[in-house]
Amino acid sequence: MAARGTTFAKQDRERAKKAKAAQKQERRAAREAEAAEVPEVPTEGEIPPEMLLRLVQELHDSFADGRMSFEDFEAAKTELMARISVS
């Protein structure tokens, strides 16, 4: 009887499993890094209209990409919309 040992196929499966786990970890780290890039909304002072529009766009992009929860999105959007001055 032949001695049982690890076969090439099993070793290959283990390598593939480790590579897949490493890729998953890299994707998770990249997603967490993106989450840190949620736009900051200035709390004081006048905001120029161009900056306000850019902040609203960044806010929507952050929510669409999943970097921001719905509750945070609504709170930030309400704060920005309250600062719009209509002449």
BELMONOR-V714020 format. One record per helix or strand of 3 or more residues. SS is the DSSP state (2 for helix, 1 for strand). FROM is the first residue (numbers start at 0). TO is the last residue. If there is no record, write none. Layout:
ss:SS from:FROM to:TO
ss:SS from:FROM to:TO
This chain:
ss:2 from:7 to:34
ss:2 from:48 to:63
ss:2 from:69 to:81
